[in-house]
Amino acid sequence: MADMILFGVFPYVAVALAVAVGCYRYFVDRYSWSSHSSQFLESRTLFWGSVPWHYAIMIILLAHFLAFLVPSGWGALLGRPLRLYFLEVTGMALGLSTLVAVILLMVRRATNERLLTVTSVVDWLVLASLLLQVATGVYIAFTLRWGSVWYLHTATPWLWSLVKLDPQVQYLAALPLVVKLHVVNAFVLIALFPFSRLVHIVSVPLSYLARPYQVVVWNLRRPGMEEK
């Protein structure tokens, strides 16, 4: 019963919450649809935390997504031991980079009084959830080897069963507790997503593609300009 609630019901609740609250904020409270950048308050630690975090986490998420979207192609990619070793080592390095980065970002907020004043409870919940997600991911990478292979035979068919509205929780039922925690916490992050400043990442400024060129009009008389 617990597995069905965690892996068969909660994912739908998290996604529905993310969509509903995200749309509400976008259409009703548009000002809140922002990252509320704090770079002007302090940028040195932000650089060493934010830059490695964004690059590493995007590659990690892309790998997860490709393994889900094209499992046959991903399996073929891992068909050679050398490619499998390279991917495992790369994943470990990226995981460690994200772990160090998120710790730096948390320390930055905790030790800067100006940042504390603009940090909400939801911000801390998101940071704590991100730390847990990255830490469990790194632990899995180092202790449960060849995750890029067994992911294809566990998480991928489970995710596709969710897409088909026929959750097959047996794919995850026998996995270690740390893997289950990693999976559930991923959907906790999705549920927290619409309440946090992270919501801005799904806002693609497509209107900029059709925006007319900026027209600059000089309305002050420059020195030496003759009267007409």
N, C-alpha and C positions, 0 to 999 in steps of 0.2 A: 504493500500500500504506500509506504514512504517513497519507494522508487517511482511509483506512478505519479505521486503528487509532485515530486522534485523534477522528474524528467519527462513527464507526460502532460502536466497541467501548468506548472509554474512558467515554463518557457512561453506559452501563449499569453499568460497574464502579463509577463514582463514586456513582451512585444506590443501587446494592445495598450498597455500603459504608456509606453514610449511614444507610440503613434498619436494617441489621443491627447496626452498632455503637451507633446511637442507641437501638434497642430493648434491647440488652444493658445499656447504662448505666441506662436507665429502670427495668428490672425487677431488675437485679442490684446496681447501684451507684447507688441513688436519690440519695444525698447529692451525688454529682458532677453531678446534673442541676440545675445552678444557675448563675447568672451571676456568683456570687462578687463582689458589688458592692464597688467600691473607692471609692465616693463619700466615705465618711467619712475616707479618707486624704487626699484633696485634691479640691476641688469647683469651684474657679474656672475652671481650664482645661477641666475636664470639661464644664461648662455650654456653653462656646463651641464645643466640639468635638462633644459628644454630641447636643445639641438640633438644630443644623442638620443633622447627619448623619442622625438618625432621620427627620426630616420629609422631607428631600430624597431620601434613598434609597428611602423607601417610595413616593413619587410616581413615581420613575424605574422601580422594579420593577413598579408597577401599570401604567405605560404599556407596558412590555415584555410583561407578562402579557395585557393587553387586545389588543394587536396579534397575539399568538399565539392567544388564545382566540376572538376574533371578528374575523378579518381583514377580512371584508366591511364590517363596521361601522367599523373603523378606517380602511379605505380611503375610505369615504364621508366620514368626518370630515376627511380630508386632501384632499378633492376641490376645495376652494376655496383659492386661493393665500394669502389672508389668514390662514386657519386654519393652513395649513402653516407660514407664516412665524412665527406666534405660537408654535406648538408647537416649532419649531426653536430659537427664541430662549429659550423657557422651559427647554427641555432643556439648552441650553448653560449657562444660569444655575444650574440645579440641579446640573449636573455640576461646575461650578467650586465650588459650595458644598460638595459632598461631598468634593472634592479637598482644599480648605482644612481641612475638618473632620477628615478622617482624618490629615492631617499634624499637626494640633494634638494629636490623641489619641496619636499616636506620640511626639511631642516630650514630651508630658506623662509618658508612661511612662519615657522614656529619661532624663529629668532629675530624676525624683523617686525617691530611694533607697528609700523605703518601698514605692512601687509596684513597683520592680524586684524586690523580694523575693517578691512574689506574682504575678509575670509569668513564665509558663512559655515553653518553646521553641515550643510550639504557638501560644501567643498571638502571638508575634512572627511566626510563619509566616502566621497568619491576617491580621495587620495588613499584612504585606508583600504578601500576595496581594490584599487589599482595595485597597491603594494602587495596585498594578499594574492592577487591574480598573478603578478609577476613572480613572486616568491614561490608559489606552488608550481608555476610553470618551470622555473629553473630547477626546483627540486625534482620534478618529474623527469626533466631532461638528463639530469645527472644520475638518478637512481633507477629509473625505468627506461633502459636504453632502447633505441630504435623506435622511438615514439612516432616518427614520421611514417613508419610502416604499419604498426598496429592501429594508428589513428584511422587508416583506410578501412579497417575491418571492424571498428567499433563506433567511433564518433561520426564518421561519414554516413554509414547507413542509418544511424539514429537521427541525424540531422535531416536526411532526405525523408525519413518517415514522418518527421514533424511537418515538413513542407507538404506532404501528401495528406496531412490531417489524420494520420494513423500512427501515433507514437508507439514505437517498438522499444520499450525501456529495457528489454532483456540484453540489449547490446552493451549497456552500461552497468547493469546490475552486478556483474561479477568483477568489475574493475576495482582497484584499490581505493581506499577512502580519499586519499589525496587527489586522485583524478576526479572523483565525484565532487569534491570541494571546488576544484578548479572549474568544472563545468557549471555547477550551480552559481558560483560567484560571477561567472561571465554573464549570466542572465540577471544577477543582482545589479551588475553595472548597467545593463540595458534598462532595467527598471529605474535606476537612479538618473540615467542619462537626461531625461526631459526636464528634471528639476534642477539641473546643474548648468554651469556655463559651457559644458561640453556640447550642448545642443547646437552651437553655432557651426560645428563642423559639417553638418548636413545642409547648410545653406550655401548653395553654389550661386555666385553673383552672375547669372546668365544675362541679366539686363545690361551688364557692362559691354557685352558684345555688340549690342545695337545702340549703345549710347552715342549721341553725336559728339564730335570732337569739341574739346573745350575751346571757347573763343575768348581770347584775352583782349580787352579794349583798354587802351591807354587813355585815361581821362584826366591826367594831370599834364600841364604844359611843361615840356622839358626845357631846360636852360638853353637859350640861344634860338628858340623857336620864334619865328617871325609872326607878328600879328597878321591875320588875314581879314 
